[in-house]
């Protein structure tokens, strides 16, 4: 199978098991690291790839927890392509809950999350981006949810969004909740077959999925279940929708907390925002095509068509077709 990351001198077709493949690509025994005994209750996983602008604030939300148990804040440095100084930020914050790791190469977004998950050391795992945050009672609420329904591997919650100051030219920051939330967290159990049905019918959006980024926490054992069932872990275009669908199809029931755990940050350095910016000149178009082409070659599933939208003038063609070879 083709791996997603376009690594130099590793443009090859690899045949073998999941752990052997990634041990070869990443240069260490991935299976041994993943199967270490947990050393704490929770891992709050923060892959850093594009920007450090809000990282310090993101980490601060993770430190200001009312949880009395043990947890780690795992900072995974994937700043190869921009040479950003993640370690320099962490040196300003002295706290033994913070653990720093660095990816072996410049990984794509989903593989960056995958690397961090496989190197985490908590019993329960949740991930956020470098401009997101978690609520002060996030870990204590998750602990209660996990204890109420101990057989469930996944705990989900409604999405909340924070818009950083000056984002989209709005001077004031504000917070937005997609759903009405209770004054105190309540924990219920959902049948995943019903959730799949509602999602297919369009009554649920992708942010209602129990995604392993922003909207769900998983038990560590759940990773093994994913690998055993699919042969891989992070196999989609991104770390969110793919894992959300995986969790629905692999679990019969999930736990739902009707109170937000994570606050999704919206800023000018966010991946989602930058992925949807308009192309305003041919040089931007050229660089985008080169990036998409490199990504296309290394994808596990191939998109036949890349549509070019939002050009400020009439383009000679409105789509480009890449053929497999």
N, C-alpha and C positions, 0 to 999 in steps of 0.2 A: 504494500500500500504506500501511497505517497503521504509524506508528512507535510504539515502546513508551513513550517518555518523554512524560508529560503536561505539555508546556511551555505556558506561557501564550501566547496569541495565535498558537499554531501548531497549532491543532486543525483540521487540513486533510488532505485526501487528496492525496498526492504521487505523481506519475507521472514516472518518469525513472530514470536509472541510479543505482547504489548510491552512487558517489562524488559525483555531483551532488546527490543527496538529502541526504547528510550534510554536504556542504560548505555547503548552504543552512541546515540546522538548526544546525550548530555554528559557522558564521561564518568559516571559513577553508578553504583548499584542502586537503582531506583527502587526496586522491590524491597531491599533491606531497609532503606530509609523510611519507606511508607509503612512497613510492618513493625516499626519500633513501637514499644509500649507507650501509650499516651503519658505525658508528663504534667498535664493540667486539664482543667475542665473544658475550657473553651479556647479556640484559636480564632481571633479576629484577623482575617487575611486581607492585606492591602498590597496588591501588585502596583508598582509605580513604573510607568513607561514614558509618559509624555511631558509631564510638568510637575514642578514642586510648589506651585504658587499657593495651594491651600493645604499642603500635606501636614504642616504643623498643626493647623486647626483641626484637621481630620483626626490626627493622633490624640489631640487633647480631648475630643469627645470620647475616645476609647479609654482614656485614663480616668475620666470623671464618672466612674461607675459606682453604684451602690451595692454591687455584688461583693459578697464576702468570701467567695471561693477563689480558686486559682484560674488565671487565664493569661494567654500570651497575645501580644500584638505583633503579628508576623509581617514585617516589611520586606517585600520581595523586589529587589532592585533590577529592573530590566531597562536601564537607561543607556544601553549601548549605542543606539542610533543618534542620540542627542547629547550624549556624554554629560548628563545631568548629575549633580553631586548630591545623591540621596544621603550618603553617609554624613556629609557635612551638616544636613538638617538634623539628623539623629544625634550627632555629637552635642547639639545644643539642648537636647532633652535627656536628662539622666534619669532613667527608670528601668528597673530590672524586668519589667513586663515586656519591654520591647526587644524583639529578636530580629536581627538583620541577616538576610541571605541575598545572594546575587545569582541571577540566571547564568548558565554557562555560555549562552550566546544571545543574540538579539532574537527574541521569540515573538511570534504574532500575539495578538491580544488574548485569544482563547488559550493558547499554549502557555502564555505568561501566567494566567490564572491556574492552569493545570499544574504547572511546576510548583506554584505556591501551595496548592492544596496537598500535593504529594509530599511536601516537606514540612507540613504542619504537625504539631505534636499535641493537639487537644483531642478530647473525647467527642466534642461537638464543634462543628466548623461553620463559619459564616464569612462571607467576603464582601468587601466594599471597595469603591474606587478612591483615588487620592484627593477627590474634592467632595466626598460624601461624609457622613457622620453617623453615629449611633446614639440613641436616646440614653439618658442617664440610668434608666432602669432596664436597659435592653437585656443584659445577661441574666439578671434576677428573674425577669419575666420569662425568658426562654427556659430557665431551670425549672420554674413552676409548670410550664407547659409540657416539658419533657417528663416530669415526674407524674403529671396527671394522666398522660397516655404513654406509658413506658414502652409499649410495643410498636409505636410509630417511629419511623426513621426520619421523618421530615416535619418541621414546624414552619408554617407560612404566616404571613401578616400582610396587611394592606400597605400600599405604597404611599409614602409621603415625600414631597419634593421641596427642596430649598433653593431659591434663586439668589445667587450671590449678588452683592451690590454691583451695579453697572452692567449686569448681564442683560443683553438685548437693549442697551441704552436706557435702562431704568435705574435711577440713582439709588433707590431704596431696596434693601433685601426684603423678601417675603417668603412665607412658607405656604404650601398648598397640600391639602389632603384629598386624595381621590375619593374617599368614602367617609361617611360619618363615623366617628370613633367614639367609643364609650369613655367615661371619665376614669374607669378602672379596667384593666385588662380582663377579658373573658376568654376562656379556652374551650373550643368545641372540636368535634371530629367530623371530617368530611369524607364521603365516599368518592374516590377518584373517578369512578365510571361516570358519575353524574357531572363532575367537573369537566371531564373530556367532552361529554355531550353538550354542555352549555358553551364550551369553547368553540366547538365545531359549528354550533348554531349561531355564534356571534354575540351571545349575551355576556361573554367574558372577554376582556381585552388581554393582550399578552402580559400586561403588568399584574394581572390576577393569577398568573401561573406561579407555582412554587419554585422560582428560579434560584439557583445556587449563587446568584449575585443580586443583592438588594432586597429580595423578598422571601428568602427561606434560609433556615439553618438545618444542617443534616448531622446525623450520627456518623461517626468515622467509618463504621462498618458499611455504610451505604455506598461508599466508593467501590469497595470490593464487589458489591452486588452489581453495580453498573459495569465494571470491567468484566465480570463473569458473564453478564447477559449480552453485552455488545462487543466485547473484545477490546474496548478502549475506554477512555474516560471522557475527556473533552473532545468531541468529534464534530462539533458544529461550526458554523461561521462565526458565532460569538458565544460568549459564556452564559448568556441569559436565556433566550427562548429555547435553545436546544436542551439545556439542563432542566428547564421547567417542564417540557414535554416528557423527558426521561422520567422525572419524578412522578408524574401522573400515571404513566404507563407501567412503571415498575412497582408501584406501591398500591395496595388495595385501599388504604386509608391514610390520611395525613391529619396532623393537628393544625388548628387554625387559631391564632391569637388575634383578636379584633383591634389590637392597639399597635401602632407602628413600632418597629424595632430599629429600623434603619431609616435615615433621612437621605434621600438621593439628591446630591448636589447638581445644580445646573449652572455651568459657567462657560466662559469662552475657551477654557482649556480642556473641556470634556470631549471624550471621543465621539459621543453621539452628536453633539453640536457641530463639531468639525467635519464629521462624515456627511452632514447634510448642508454644508455651506454651498452657495452657488459658485459655479465656475465662471470667472469674469474675464479670462483672457486665454489665449492659445497655449501659453507656457504652463499655466495651471492645468489645462486639459492634457497636455503632453505628460506632465509629471504624474497626473492621476492615472492615465492609461498605463504608464510604465509600472506603477505600483500595483494596479489591478492585474496587469499581465503576470507579474511575478507571483502575486497571490494566487491567480488562477492556476498556474502551473503546479503549485504545491498543494492545492486543495484536495480534500478527500472526495468531495462531490463537486462536479463541474457545472458552472453556469454557462450556458451557451451564448447568452446575450448580456452585454453591458450597456445600459441605456445612459445617454448623456442628456441631462435635463438642466433647465434654468440658465441656458446660455443667453447673454444679453442681445444676441443678434441671431439671425437665421443661419443655422449650421447647414453645411452641404448634405449631411446625413444625420439622422437622429438616433442611430444605434450602430454598434459595431459588433460583428459576430466573430467569436473565437472558435476555431474548430479544434477538436481533440486530435492528437497526432501520436 
